[in-house]
Structures are given as structure tokens and as C-alpha cells.
């Protein structure tokens, strides 16, 4: 059995509300095991013998059917999550948020291109490492920054999701319990 985390896109924002207990039940009903959630932002831990490609199809279909919305999940195993956090290029800085973007193939290149084109706050940074886009932005400017506004584009809604590094740390800590 492999430990996985499914990162759901757009959960409990803009009218897509769901209880994590209900989400966990949908996951369990598909046959994955030891299902639990981390925070209310759609981070579902589970175990399975299937690979992430097959799991994505099964779980998106189950979530879409149960909650009557178009579900987008990005699934990473425990080793991938550890590597993503370990490779984070920006150290924590007071009054800054550090974000990690997970998405479909090559979305990180689109994100970096959009980041380079945007007006930036002082010390705002973006970087790709191992096909993952990392972003550091002053607190309070996440949604107001030029790049933050790009993230709401409909053309990106099924291609990526983001979490802050604190969420990744909580996920790893829960794997280790």
C-alpha cells in the first residue's frame, strides 16, 4: 500500500462547499483505505495499491458524481510530497507566504511565464524546480498581486491548484503519525 494525498481544486471557495467527512466517505466508497483529511481546503490522505493516474480517474468521477460539480484532483504519493517540500527554494520569511503549485504537465511553465509578465511586489519571487512552481509573496497581497489575479483564470481551473508550505508540512506530519 502506498500513501497518497489528493489535492482537490476549488474546495470550500466560491460556493463549492463540502464537508471533509463527506469527501472522505466518497473516497472510502471507491475502495481506497485509511482515508482522512488535512484542513478544510481539500487535502485527502489515503492508501491504495493503484497508481496515481488510475486513482485520479476513479476519484474525480466519484467526486463529480456525488457532489454534482466538475472535480479536479492532483494526486501525489508520500515520497513526491516529501521531495516537493524538501526542494522548496524560498526560506520562510516573516510577513511572506510561500506557495507550492501542483498541476497537469507543463502548467508550471505557463505559471512562470505569467509570473514573469506580471508586476511584482518587492521581494516577490517565483521559480520552477522539478516541474513544480513555487511562489513567495508578501502576506496580504496573494489575491491582489498581478500574478494572484492570473490564478483565477478559467483557462487554468482544471490545470493546477496551490497550497502553502505549512499545509504540506501538516500533510507530512500526518503521514508520519
Protein Blocks (a to p, Z undefined) as FASTA:
>chain_A
ZZdddddehiaiehiacdfklmmmmmmmnopahiacedjkopacdddfbdfklmmmmmmm
mmmmmnopacddddddfklmmmmmmmpmbdcdehiacddddddehklmmmmmmmmmpccd
ehiacddeehiacddddehilmmpmklmmmmpmklmmmbccddfklmmmmmmmmmZZ
